[in-house]
Amino acid sequence: MTYGDFLGWLTAFFGVTSAFAYLHQAYWIWKRKSAADVSLFTFGYFFVVQFAFFLYGLHSSQWNIILTFLANMCGSGLVIALVFRFRNPTAPQSQ
């Protein structure tokens, strides 16, 4: 295995497992049934950036970039879906 191959596997591993960081946010949205304190702009921006890198990975045929950003798009997409599911703009905000 070359050094480049090793780096490819390493970045794919950490990239894909970094998608699990989104699950923590998704869990708390689901548990509380509220997304009032989650920034849709932030997660929307994450998704757009991840999509751009995913397209770059497809264009350059770099499987580690493709896997990394596909997994992260799934994670941020899950949070975005839960924000739309549990955000209630008419409900009073508690402090």
C-alpha positions in Angstrom: 0.0 0.0 0.0 1.4 3.3 -1.0 1.4 6.5 1.2 -1.2 8.0 -1.2 -3.5 4.9 -0.8 -3.1 5.1 3.0 -4.1 8.7 3.0 -7.1 8.0 0.8 -8.3 5.3 3.2 -7.6 7.5 6.2 -9.5 10.5 4.8 -12.4 8.3 3.8 -12.6 6.7 7.2 -12.6 10.0 9.1 -14.7 11.7 6.5 -17.5 9.1 6.7 -17.3 8.8 10.5 -17.6 12.6 10.8 -21.1 12.2 9.4 -22.0 10.6 12.7 -21.5 14.0 14.4 -24.8 15.1 12.8 -26.6 12.2 14.5 -26.2 13.8 17.9 -28.0 16.9 16.8 -30.7 14.9 15.0 -31.2 12.8 18.2 -31.8 15.8 20.3 -34.2 17.3 17.8 -36.1 14.0 17.7 -36.0 13.5 21.5 -37.3 17.1 22.3 -39.6 17.2 19.3 -38.3 20.7 18.8 -35.8 22.4 16.4 -36.4 25.9 17.7 -32.7 26.4 18.6 -31.2 24.9 15.4 -29.9 27.2 12.7 -31.4 26.1 9.4 -29.0 28.5 7.6 -26.0 26.8 9.1 -27.0 23.3 8.2 -28.3 24.4 4.8 -24.9 26.0 4.1 -23.1 22.8 5.3 -25.3 20.9 2.9 -24.5 23.1 -0.1 -20.8 23.0 0.6 -20.9 19.3 1.0 -22.8 18.9 -2.3 -20.1 21.0 -4.1 -17.3 18.8 -2.8 -19.4 15.7 -3.6 -19.7 17.0 -7.2 -15.9 17.7 -7.3 -15.2 14.1 -6.1 -17.4 12.7 -8.8 -15.7 14.9 -11.4 -12.3 13.9 -10.3 -13.2 10.3 -9.6 -11.8 10.5 -6.0 -13.8 7.9 -4.1 -12.7 9.1 -0.7 -14.1 12.6 -1.4 -17.3 11.1 -2.8 -17.9 8.8 0.2 -17.0 11.5 2.7 -19.3 14.2 1.4 -22.1 11.8 0.5 -22.1 10.6 4.1 -22.0 14.1 5.4 -24.8 15.2 3.1 -26.9 12.4 4.6 -26.2 13.7 8.1 -26.8 17.3 7.4 -29.8 16.4 5.3 -31.3 14.5 8.2 -30.9 17.5 10.5 -32.5 19.8 7.9 -35.4 17.3 7.4 -36.0 17.2 11.2 -35.9 21.0 11.4 -38.7 21.2 8.9 -40.6 18.5 10.7 -40.3 19.9 14.2 -40.0 23.7 13.8 -43.2 25.4 14.6 -43.0 29.1 13.8 -46.3 29.9 15.5 -45.5 28.4 18.8 -44.3 30.7 21.6 -40.6 30.5 22.3 -39.7 29.6 25.8 -36.7 31.0 27.5 
